[in-house]
């Protein structure tokens, strides 16, 4: 537990500083590194399912995807910048199965081709695309505030689920997939995300002003007076949905690990397991926030 806390104490300030101050290209580069590390862990897990993944091709495809995202980010027009990145993501998602299946045709044992291509395609869609969408949220107006909102909603839910589950958890949610998760913990998790997420957005104007004065953000990255939402009802609903998505993300990774017969996806983070163990909830939560912000900006 002490190792877990120490790792969090070091990583959380670094993550927040990265979100607030890092230039776009650096943020994309870090997102790419995280995605590649998590994909490496996922592909290793897939070997327990009798798949022989195309690791090298998957890494190259993912790296090229993020390189093109960096190139798209150089567009001086924000709308075209975002549109280019989304079009690139759609194209990459469409091409992935064809590229990996075509490569699999070269194998001497054709029975291994489809499982390998399926593992690589799923790894890209499951991990790389959500990490790119997190960067897209950051590049939208008020992006820093919304990325931190996402992090806080997920982190708060995770913390309260753990402590409430230990203290009052009696009814198991999915004992075969994740024996320690309880419905009591899940309800506490939703409540925590709603409270923390709503408070963050409710006070986002004042927080933005303080961050702007300290030079941690530019005006475009914060929420100020006229940009404050007229109603908190959508934020309450969003926070609940984000939490549910995050919990499902955690359960999905637990399903993959349990099927593979392993406890952690890796050991890169002391006390926290692997990179995939740390971002599993975010992978499901980020697309929800991205879709909400895209809908907001179209209004």
LOMAR-72629 format. One line per 2 residues: number of its first residue (from 1); their letters; for each residue y, z, x of C-alpha. Coordinates in pm, whole numbers. Example, Ala and Ser with C-alpha at 12.3 -4.5 7.8 and 13.67 -1.06 7.14 Angstrom:
BEGIN
1	as	-450 780 1230; -106 714 1367
***
This chain:
BEGIN
1	xx	0 0 0; 244 87 283
3	xx	174 -248 451; 232 -426 120
5	xx	567 -249 68; 678 -311 428
7	xx	606 -684 395; 801 -699 70
9	xx	1096 -511 221; 1118 -771 498
11	xx	1053 -1082 290; 1265 -1018 -22
13	xx	1605 -1005 159; 1510 -1316 357
15	xx	1416 -1503 39; 1739 -1402 -137
17	xx	1950 -1499 164; 1771 -1833 179
19	xx	1840 -1896 -190; 2207 -1803 -159
21	xx	2312 -1953 173; 2063 -2209 301
23	xx	2170 -2575 298; 1965 -2801 73
25	xx	1765 -2964 351; 1659 -2624 488
27	xx	1562 -2497 143; 1349 -2808 87
29	xx	1191 -2769 431; 1096 -2408 360
31	xx	961 -2505 16; 753 -2773 189
33	xx	611 -2526 443; 521 -2278 169
35	xx	359 -2556 -34; 158 -2683 263
37	xx	34 -2333 349; -68 -2269 -12
39	xx	-234 -2612 -38; -433 -2540 280
41	xx	-560 -2218 119; -640 -2395 -207
43	xx	-833 -2673 -34; -1031 -2410 155
45	xx	-1114 -2244 -177; -1226 -2579 -315
47	xx	-1503 -2597 -53; -1674 -2313 -242
49	xx	-1703 -2556 -534; -1902 -2804 -322
51	xx	-1592 -3021 -268; -1517 -3171 71
53	xx	-1137 -3204 45; -927 -3471 211
55	xx	-714 -3210 383; -533 -3430 635
57	xx	-437 -3695 377; -324 -3425 133
59	xx	-97 -3270 396; 50 -3609 489
61	xx	108 -3706 125; 274 -3371 49
63	xx	490 -3378 363; 609 -3733 285
65	xx	692 -3624 -70; 919 -3347 55
67	xx	1074 -3575 319; 1172 -3817 44
69	xx	1307 -3522 -160; 1532 -3439 138
71	xx	1648 -3803 154; 1722 -3799 -222
73	xx	1926 -3479 -175; 2175 -3665 45
75	xx	2310 -3856 -255; 2674 -3743 -300
77	xx	2651 -3771 -682; 2473 -3460 -821
79	xx	2339 -3637 -1131; 2195 -3926 -927
81	xx	2061 -3678 -672; 1868 -3489 -940
83	xx	1756 -3806 -1119; 1626 -3956 -794
85	xx	1423 -3642 -718; 1268 -3633 -1066
87	xx	1183 -4006 -1053; 1029 -3953 -710
89	xx	821 -3662 -844; 697 -3870 -1137
91	xx	606 -4157 -903; 425 -3925 -659
93	xx	229 -3761 -942; 125 -4103 -1072
95	xx	26 -4235 -729; -164 -3926 -611
97	xx	-495 -3989 -793; -499 -4357 -689
99	xx	-429 -4277 -324; -686 -3999 -298
101	xx	-955 -4191 -491; -896 -4504 -284
103	xx	-932 -4302 34; -1251 -4143 -99
105	xx	-1412 -4488 -122; -1449 -4484 258
107	xx	-1694 -4191 249; -2057 -4249 336
109	xx	-2168 -4011 61; -1990 -4142 -248
111	xx	-2094 -3838 -449; -1833 -3637 -260
113	xx	-1551 -3882 -330; -1440 -3779 -678
115	xx	-1453 -3399 -619; -1250 -3444 -300
117	xx	-989 -3665 -469; -971 -3430 -768
119	xx	-911 -3129 -542; -631 -3306 -354
121	xx	-465 -3439 -671; -478 -3100 -837
123	xx	-344 -2927 -525; -42 -3157 -522
125	xx	34 -3117 -894; -43 -2744 -900
127	xx	151 -2641 -590; 383 -2907 -447
129	xx	555 -3016 -768; 651 -2662 -885
131	xx	788 -2584 -538; 1000 -2900 -557
133	xx	1119 -2804 -906; 1233 -2468 -768
135	xx	1458 -2658 -528; 1582 -2871 -820
137	xx	1683 -2557 -1010; 1879 -2447 -702
139	xx	2060 -2781 -688; 2171 -2767 -1051
141	xx	2503 -2605 -1152; 2473 -2224 -1126
143	xx	2152 -2291 -933; 2156 -1978 -716
145	xx	2191 -1753 -1020; 1904 -1924 -1201
147	xx	1668 -1921 -904; 1729 -1549 -855
149	xx	1681 -1500 -1230; 1340 -1666 -1198
151	xx	1244 -1451 -901; 1359 -1128 -1069
153	xx	1182 -1206 -1397; 854 -1273 -1217
155	xx	883 -984 -971; 982 -731 -1238
157	xx	693 -838 -1459; 448 -811 -1171
159	xx	565 -464 -1066; 564 -317 -1416
161	xx	228 -473 -1501; 78 -304 -1195
163	xx	216 47 -1258; 178 42 -1637
165	xx	-174 -91 -1603; -268 191 -1365
167	xx	-99 459 -1576; -188 366 -1934
169	xx	-409 56 -1913; -715 92 -2134
171	xx	-786 -250 -2285; -887 -519 -2038
173	xx	-729 -859 -2083; -985 -1079 -1911
175	xx	-1244 -864 -1733; -1447 -1160 -1605
177	xx	-1144 -1327 -1445; -929 -1029 -1341
179	xx	-1093 -690 -1407; -779 -485 -1334
181	xx	-545 -660 -1578; -491 -485 -1909
183	xx	-308 -565 -2231; -93 -253 -2183
185	xx	13 -382 -1843; 79 -729 -1986
187	xx	305 -590 -2260; 495 -375 -2008
189	xx	529 -684 -1789; 686 -889 -2070
191	xx	924 -604 -2157; 1034 -569 -1793
193	xx	1099 -941 -1753; 1299 -954 -2075
195	xx	1513 -652 -1981; 1573 -753 -1618
197	xx	1620 -1122 -1695; 1859 -1058 -1983
199	xx	2065 -805 -1786; 2091 -1048 -1494
201	xx	2224 -1333 -1709; 2442 -1097 -1915
203	xx	2618 -983 -1598; 2590 -1316 -1416
205	xx	2964 -1382 -1437; 3055 -1059 -1256
207	xx	2770 -1101 -1008; 2883 -1458 -937
209	xx	3239 -1343 -872; 3118 -1077 -628
211	xx	2893 -1324 -445; 3176 -1576 -430
213	xx	3415 -1320 -279; 3164 -1231 -8
215	xx	3108 -1599 72; 2739 -1594 -22
217	xx	2776 -1875 -278; 3011 -2158 -364
219	xx	3166 -2177 -709; 2917 -2443 -821
221	xx	2626 -2206 -753; 2747 -1924 -980
223	xx	2804 -1859 -1350; 3164 -1785 -1439
225	xx	3356 -1700 -1757; 3347 -2023 -1955
227	xx	2991 -2096 -1845; 2855 -1768 -1986
229	xx	2595 -1832 -2261; 2732 -1768 -2613
231	xx	2411 -1597 -2723; 2156 -1394 -2531
233	xx	1880 -1478 -2782; 1771 -1789 -2587
235	xx	1763 -1584 -2265; 1547 -1317 -2426
237	xx	1303 -1581 -2548; 1313 -1762 -2214
239	xx	1241 -1440 -2022; 940 -1367 -2241
241	xx	806 -1722 -2200; 866 -1713 -1824
243	xx	670 -1388 -1802; 380 -1521 -2008
245	xx	371 -1833 -1790; 376 -1616 -1477
247	xx	88 -1401 -1603; -111 -1714 -1685
249	xx	-39 -1845 -1334; -177 -1524 -1188
251	xx	-487 -1544 -1408; -549 -1908 -1319
253	xx	-548 -1831 -948; -777 -1534 -1013
255	xx	-1011 -1772 -1196; -1017 -2008 -897
257	xx	-1078 -1723 -650; -1345 -1555 -861
259	xx	-1527 -1883 -903; -1511 -1925 -526
261	xx	-1633 -1570 -472; -1334 -1454 -263
263	xx	-1082 -1172 -307; -771 -1332 -150
265	xx	-673 -1693 -91; -584 -1607 271
267	xx	-445 -1338 499; -112 -1478 617
269	xx	96 -1202 452; -6 -846 550
271	xx	-96 -644 241; -38 -941 10
273	xx	-322 -1178 97; -248 -1547 123
275	xx	54 -1761 43; -110 -1883 -278
277	xx	-162 -1521 -382; 215 -1467 -355
279	xx	337 -1777 -537; 66 -1816 -803
281	xx	285 -1671 -1080; 589 -1871 -968
283	xx	395 -2197 -991; 371 -2159 -1369
285	xx	708 -1988 -1424; 928 -2235 -1234
287	xx	860 -2539 -1457; 958 -2330 -1762
289	xx	1297 -2239 -1614; 1351 -2594 -1487
291	xx	1281 -2738 -1834; 1517 -2484 -1996
293	xx	1799 -2566 -1753; 1743 -2941 -1796
295	xx	1766 -2893 -2174; 2081 -2681 -2135
297	xx	2253 -2935 -1914; 2179 -3214 -2161
299	x	2352 -3032 -2447
***
